Amino acid sequence: MKTAIIGTGYVGLTTGVALAYLGHEVTCLDVDATKVENLKKGKSPIYEPHLDELLSLASRNLKFTLDADAALRDAEVVFIAVGTPSLPDGNPNLTYLKSAAQSIGEKIASPYVVIVNKSTVPIGSGNWVESIVRDSYRANNPHKNSSFIVASNPEFLREGSALSDMLYADRVVVGADDQKALDVLRKLYQPLLEQTFESPAFLPRPEGFRAVHFLTSDLQSAELIKYAANAFLALKISFINEISELSEKVGADIQHVSRGIGLDSRIGNRFLQAGIGWGGSCFGKDTAALISTGKEYGLSMPITQAARDVNMRQRARMVEILMSELKILKGRKIGILGLSFKPFTDDLRDAPALDIGNRLIERGAKVVGFDPISMERAKKEWADTPIEFAPDAESVFSEADAVLLVTEWPEFKNLSFDRCAKHMKNRLVLDGRGHLEASKLQSAGIQLITLGRSSK
Ligand SMILES: NC(=O)c1ccc[n+]([C@@H]2O[C@H](COP(=O)([O-])OP(=O)(O)OC[C@H]3O[C@@H](n4cnc5c(N)ncnc54)[C@H](O)[C@@H]3O)[C@@H](O)[C@H]2O)c1
């Protein structure tokens, strides 16, 4: 099918590459000229495992352009995957969505077009997008006769495993108030739903994985499914973090507690890793938007609010623990291992490392960070904070009064802690992800404090 994708960020690019790999003719449209130039040369603007390889395998069916007309003129399906970042009041900024909808109305020309909202948008946005497209279509095409329908197809991929989440999804959710649109999207996703495509060698199909559930609903339900899913995941993390603080107090080990409850199949063991909490572009923004939607309808959402509060407290706790260990933070050098909001991505949006780093700097400390993938990006995006950058992970320990592990990149596990310890001013490591092996640090003479474990 002739498919256009508006926005080639984490979601749009992953979707475009995957659909092209499945055999559709895909044109990806963006307003960022550098991104489009790089993509035309086969270079991904983001770090995502195997994305470069899949880009190259799918390149036959894939085009990148800045030209809305070229992307939209023949499209039968148009995905909107532009950003919807938070505004200060918690509502998402819908400027990009509006401008994408206007371009669609201006340029579409196929007889029947399904416009698919993949961006995470407030409930009711499907209708809003439809009215913008209609106004723009009427104003720009008085003599044309296309019909179109807006559907919602929320995205559930996780950065760091985006391609495999897309190709081997738990489910595809599609909401629309028109059966024909649902049928078009079922057809578009058919190779994925029935798993009839040949797996790329570097992304093998999980054993026993045979089909993807296709869930259809009305527009609003699909829009709400996305927010409800993210809020639930966020609160699962915050719940275990709340229990983790109690664990420290009563002398329990959160990793045992977490395993003990996660083995209950009604609870499940995923998203129960205690630590600093979530970051990234979605959970914070989407929980804020859900609360804000509730407010519009006179409904408070105390559970979602509590999940947000606990998450913020975890970041503050890292600083409090350091203060209680070091007493004075002024003039101290604190190292930070890991800057991206989670491993296997270069995404720095709402990264706990930045928040914690700034809290330490406000208290007079000098902060030096390192990340295996996102350093260049951090130097650009964090140019206005005084966080310094170390050339490698070991240098973070040099002259440090303490080192915080903020992102659980696997290589941090295998550092030579004996060597690191020799260069530390004060041998203290605070593990915010329960990632490091205590015995390795202890044998290097480093005091290790892990969130959720009592100090004994
Ligand atoms: N990142 C994730 O893990 C994730 C997961 C699920 C859902 N989502 C949702 O998907 C949406 C996109 O997120 P993202 O992380 O991919 O964002 P992103 O910021 O990485 O990408 C957005 C892209 O859209 C482009 N853009 C903006 N306005 C445009 C326009 N008018 N025409 C063409 N291109 C335009 C930008 O240049 C950018 O390249 C958001 O609503 C987000 O909440 C994100």
PDBQT file of the ligand as one rigid body, heavy atoms in Angstrom, charges set to zero:
ROOT
HETATM    1  N1  LIG A 501       9.359   7.762  21.651  1.00  0.00    +0.000 N 
HETATM    2  C1  LIG A 501       8.617   6.774  22.098  1.00  0.00    +0.000 C 
HETATM    3  O1  LIG A 501       9.102   5.828  22.712  1.00  0.00    +0.000 OA
HETATM    4  C2  LIG A 501       7.133   6.767  21.838  1.00  0.00    +0.000 A 
HETATM    5  C3  LIG A 501       6.404   5.570  22.047  1.00  0.00    +0.000 A 
HETATM    6  C4  LIG A 501       5.037   5.572  21.799  1.00  0.00    +0.000 A 
HETATM    7  C5  LIG A 501       4.404   6.740  21.381  1.00  0.00    +0.000 A 
HETATM    8  N2  LIG A 501       5.127   7.885  21.222  1.00  0.00    +0.000 N 
HETATM    9  C6  LIG A 501       4.423   9.084  20.743  1.00  0.00    +0.000 C 
HETATM   10  O2  LIG A 501       4.687   9.237  19.357  1.00  0.00    +0.000 OA
HETATM   11  C7  LIG A 501       4.796  10.623  19.021  1.00  0.00    +0.000 C 
HETATM   12  C8  LIG A 501       6.135  10.892  18.376  1.00  0.00    +0.000 C 
HETATM   13  O3  LIG A 501       7.153  10.656  19.322  1.00  0.00    +0.000 OA
HETATM   14  P1  LIG A 501       8.690  10.566  18.917  1.00  0.00    +0.000 P 
HETATM   15  O4  LIG A 501       9.420  10.176  20.144  1.00  0.00    +0.000 OA
HETATM   16  O5  LIG A 501       8.829   9.753  17.680  1.00  0.00    +0.000 OA
HETATM   17  O6  LIG A 501       8.956  12.120  18.575  1.00  0.00    +0.000 OA
HETATM   18  P2  LIG A 501      10.243  12.779  17.911  1.00  0.00    +0.000 P 
HETATM   19  O7  LIG A 501      10.349  14.133  18.504  1.00  0.00    +0.000 OA
HETATM   20  O8  LIG A 501      11.403  11.839  17.996  1.00  0.00    +0.000 OA
HETATM   21  O9  LIG A 501       9.853  12.911  16.363  1.00  0.00    +0.000 OA
HETATM   22  C9  LIG A 501       8.907  13.791  15.859  1.00  0.00    +0.000 C 
HETATM   23  C10 LIG A 501       9.322  14.160  14.433  1.00  0.00    +0.000 C 
HETATM   24  O10 LIG A 501       8.260  14.882  13.821  1.00  0.00    +0.000 OA
HETATM   25  C11 LIG A 501       8.829  15.899  13.002  1.00  0.00    +0.000 C 
HETATM   26  N3  LIG A 501       7.801  16.905  12.722  1.00  0.00    +0.000 N 
HETATM   27  C12 LIG A 501       7.245  17.822  13.540  1.00  0.00    +0.000 A 
HETATM   28  N4  LIG A 501       6.295  18.543  12.900  1.00  0.00    +0.000 NA
HETATM   29  C13 LIG A 501       6.222  18.055  11.641  1.00  0.00    +0.000 A 
HETATM   30  C14 LIG A 501       5.426  18.369  10.501  1.00  0.00    +0.000 A 
HETATM   31  N5  LIG A 501       4.489  19.294  10.552  1.00  0.00    +0.000 N 
HETATM   32  N6  LIG A 501       5.642  17.686   9.355  1.00  0.00    +0.000 NA
HETATM   33  C15 LIG A 501       6.593  16.728   9.299  1.00  0.00    +0.000 A 
HETATM   34  N7  LIG A 501       7.360  16.364  10.355  1.00  0.00    +0.000 NA
HETATM   35  C16 LIG A 501       7.181  17.017  11.520  1.00  0.00    +0.000 A 
HETATM   36  C17 LIG A 501      10.012  16.398  13.816  1.00  0.00    +0.000 C 
HETATM   37  O11 LIG A 501      10.951  17.083  13.006  1.00  0.00    +0.000 OA
HETATM   38  C18 LIG A 501      10.569  15.067  14.356  1.00  0.00    +0.000 C 
HETATM   39  O12 LIG A 501      11.496  14.493  13.474  1.00  0.00    +0.000 OA
HETATM   40  C19 LIG A 501       4.555  11.390  20.319  1.00  0.00    +0.000 C 
HETATM   41  O13 LIG A 501       3.207  11.727  20.396  1.00  0.00    +0.000 OA
HETATM   42  C20 LIG A 501       4.889  10.376  21.385  1.00  0.00    +0.000 C 
HETATM   43  O14 LIG A 501       4.205  10.599  22.582  1.00  0.00    +0.000 OA
HETATM   44  C21 LIG A 501       6.476   7.917  21.423  1.00  0.00    +0.000 A 
ENDROOT
TORSDOF 0
